[in-house]
Amino acid sequence: MDVLLSATTMLDTSAAASFFGFMGCSSALVFACLGAAYGTAKSGVGVASMGVMRPELVMRSIIPVVMAGVIGIYGLIISVIIATNVNSDSYTSFRGFAHLGSGLSVGLSGLAAGMAIGIVGDAGVRATAQQPKLFVGMILILIFAEALGLYGLIVALILSTKS
């Protein structure tokens, strides 16, 4: 019983609450940038491969790379919001958990969105090089993949403003 009471007391300290807040801050940026990096790398391979066949379409095929980079910006926005709200004075466990949830929501949804953008971007730019009519379909699929990251950003904004 004493162990449970001491664990509960430890969670109410500002140091433990700040730990969860900073974990939310770092997880937002780390996971979102992992997704952005994967999406950029995977799409970039497709652009390079397509550029050998149709070099005139390279600039048109950069769209998946740009969309993957935006995912990292989502994580950066939430990380900055969380980092500016963590303080050593009146930071509660509730706010720490809310910031952890906020960081995980944008980070993990950004990871999933980046993976989807990378896979679709790679296959899409290669297919567009062979059949230009597929370009609009590729863009629509990329928009839906980007929306996954945007959903995480919206939830993260709501959670990070809870007090």
N, C-alpha and C positions, 0 to 999 in steps of 0.2 A: 504494500500500500504506500509506503514511504517513497519507493522508486517512482510510482505513478505520480505522486504529488510533486516530487522534485522535478520530474520531466515537464509537468504542466507549468510549474513555476518558471522553469527555464525558458519555455516558449513565450512567456509573457514579458520577458526582458527585451529591451530595445535592441540588444546585440543579436539575439536570435531572430527578431522580426526584421532587422536590417539585413541579416544573412539571406532570408527568403526574398527580400526585395532586390538585393543585388544579384541573386541567382536568377530572378526573373529578368533583370536588366541584361545580364550576360547571355542567358538562353535565347532571348529575343534576337540579339545580334548574331550569335553563333549559328543557330539553326537556320535563320533566314539567309545568312551569307553562305552557308553550306548549300542551300537550295539554289541560290543565285549563281554560285560557282559551278555547280553541276550543270545547271541549265545553260550557262554561258559556254562551258567546255563542250557539252554534247552538241549544242547548236552550232558552235564554231567549227566543229569537225565536219558537220554537214555542209556548212557554207564553204569551207575549204575544198571539200570534195566536189561540190557543185561548181565552184569557181574554175576548176580545171576544164569542165565540159562547156560551161556557159559563163565566161568572165563578165559579160555585160549585165548579168543579173545579180552580181555580188551585192551591190548596194541595196537592192530591193530585198535581198534575203537576210539582211542584218536585223530585221525586225525581231526575230526570236531572241537574239542576243540582247537587244535593248530591253525587251520585256522581262528577261531573266534578271537583268541588272536592277530593275525597279523593285523586285522582290527584296533585295538587300536594303533598299531605301526604307521599305516598310519596317524592317527590323530596327534600323537605325533610329527612325522616328520614335518608336516605342521605347527603345533603350534610353534615349535622351529624356523622354517624359518621365520614365521611372527613376532614372538617376537623379534628376532634379527634385524629385519628391521624397527621396529617402533622406531622413535626417536622424540625428542622434537624440533629439529631445522628446518629441511626442509621436514617435513612429510606433504604431501598434501592430500586434500580430495579425489583425484583420487586414490592415493595409499591406503587410508583408506577403500574406497569402494571396491577396488580390493582385499584387504586382507580379508574383510568381505565376499565377494563372494567366495574367496578361502577356507576360513574356513567352510563356509556353504556347499560348494560342497563336500569336503572330509568328513565332519561330517555327513551330511544327507545321503550320499551314503553309508557311513560306517554303519550307523544305519540300513538302508535297507538291506545291505549285511549281517550284523550280525543276523538280524531277519531271513533271508532266510537260513543262515548256521545253525542256531539253530533248525529251524523246520525240515530241511532236515537231519541234523545230528541226531536228536532224532529219527525220523522215520527210517532213514537209518541204524543206528546201531542195532536197534531192528529187522529190517527185515533181516539184514545180519546174525544175530544170528540164525535165523530160516532157511535162504537160503543163503549160502556163495557165490553163483553165483551173487548175487546182489551187491557185494562189488565194482566192477568196475563202475557200473552204479551210485552208491552213490558218488563215488569219482568224476566222471564227473560232476554230478549236483553240488557238492560242489565247483568245480573249476569255473563253470559258476557263482555261487553265489559270490565267492571271486572276480571274475572279475568286478562285480558291484562296489565294493569298490576300486578296482584298477583304474577304469575309473574316479572316483571322485578324486583319488590321482593325476592322470595325469592332469586333468583340474585344480586342486588346484595348482599344480606346475607351470603351465602356467600362471595362474592368479597372483600368488604371486611374479612372477618375472617381472610383468608389472611395468613400472615406468613413 
